[in-house]
Amino acid sequence: MKSVQRNPVITAVTDIASLPEDVWRQLTDFAGYAQWHPALRFVDAPTAVLPGTRLRAQVSLGTENDGEYRFTVLHYEAPRRLVWEGGIPDVLMGRHSFLLEPRDGGTRFTESEEFTGTAAVETVELARSQMEEGYASYGRALKKRLESGH
């Protein structure tokens, strides 16, 4: 019997001392990512986002994965959940989600990405620790941006 491998997932959780509406506003200001996100810059960022909206972003991690990527918004539920997807179909796709939950007067911010495709398990497992730290750093950057009054 063949074993079934699960799709690898990277998740980071950050508690932010800002209301979900404020976190959402910062998260969905795609033109503003350059001011706080350490690796992601949106190109021609749209002002309105709905399911089906296509996003272009420049990723700068200092690795061979740097470059321009395209994403399609799958779910947009203000101020609670945002999901986009991108990659190479059947080879390596990422479904990136952000969940904002009210918690103790602030927000529990969960950023998660599920990877699918023939290269998903090998690609993610080889870089899992770096990816987990990267996602955690994005949450810390968002937290710092919001808690510093921006």
N, C-alpha and C positions, 0 to 999 in steps of 0.2 A: 504494500500500500504506500502510495506516494504521500509524503508529508506536505502540508499546505503551509507556506510561509506567509506570515502576516505582513501587511504593508508597514514599513518603518515610519515612525512618527517622532518628531522632535517637538517638545513642549517646554515653555518657560512661563512661570507665573510670577507676577510682580504686584505687590500692593501699593497703590498710589493714593496719596492723601488729597485727592481731587474728586469732584463729583463725576459720575459717568458721562454726563453731558459735556463737561469740560475736556475729559479724556477723548471722547468721541470727536469733538471739534478739532482737536490737535491731530488725531489719528487720520481723519479724513481730509485734512488740509494738505493735499498731495504736493502742492507747490511749496509748502513750508518744510518738507522733510529735510532739505539741505541744511536747515538751521539746527537740527537736533539728531537726525538719524546717522549713525556712524558709517553706514555702507550703502544706503539707498537714496537715489536722486530720481525723481520722476521727470520725464521729458514730456513737454506739452501737456502738463497736468490738467485734467478736466476740472471745471468748477462744479459741475453737477454729476453725480454718480448714481447709477441705477444698475440692476442686474443686466448684464450684457455689455456694459461699458468696457471698452478696451483701454488698458493702461500700458504705457511704455516706461521702463525704468532702467537706469544705469546702476549696475551693482559693482561696487569697488571694495572687495575683501582683501586684495593683495594676493590673490590666488589665480590659478588657471581658469577659474570659473567667472572671473570678472568679465563684464560686457553688458550689452543691452539685452533686456528681456521684455517679453510682452505677456501681459496677464489679462484675463477676462474676469470681471466681477460676476460672481455667481449668486451672492446673497448680500443684501444691504438692508439692515434693520436697525435704524438709529434709535437710541444710542446704545445698542446692545451687541450686535453681531455683524461682522464684515468678513466675507470670504471671497478670495480670488484664486484663480488657477492658471498655471502656465507651465511650459516645458516642451518637451519633444514627445508627441503622442506615441504610446506603446514602448518608449525607451525610458524616459524619466520625466514624469509629471509631478508637480507639487500642488497640493490644495492647501493654501495658506489661510488660516482663520484667526480672527481676533474676537474674543469674547469679553465683554465688560459686565461685571456683576457688582451691584451696590454692596458695600461691605464696611461696616463701622464708620459711616460718614464719608467714606472714600470709595475707591474702586478696586476690585480684584481684576487685574488685566491678565488674560491668558492668551498667549500667542502660540499657535500650534501649526505644524505643517505635516501632512500625510503625503508620503511619496509612493507612486505606483510606476509600473513599467518594468521592463526586463532588467534594467540597470539599477533599480531602486535599492534593493537590499545591499548589494555590494558597495554602491556609491555612498549610501548613508552610513553603513556600519564602519567603513574605512575612516570616515570623518566625523563620527558621532560626537565625540567629546568637544571638538572645535565648533561644531554646529550648535551644540547645546550652550556653550559659552557665548557664542555669537548671539543667539536668540535672547539669552539672559541680558547681554549688554544692550540690546535694543530696548528691552523693558526698562532697564536702569536709565537709559538716555531719555526715554519718554517721561519717566518719573522725575528726573532732574529738571527737565524742561518745564513740566507742569508745576512742580513744587517750588521752582524759583520765581514763579509769578508770571510766566509767559503764557 
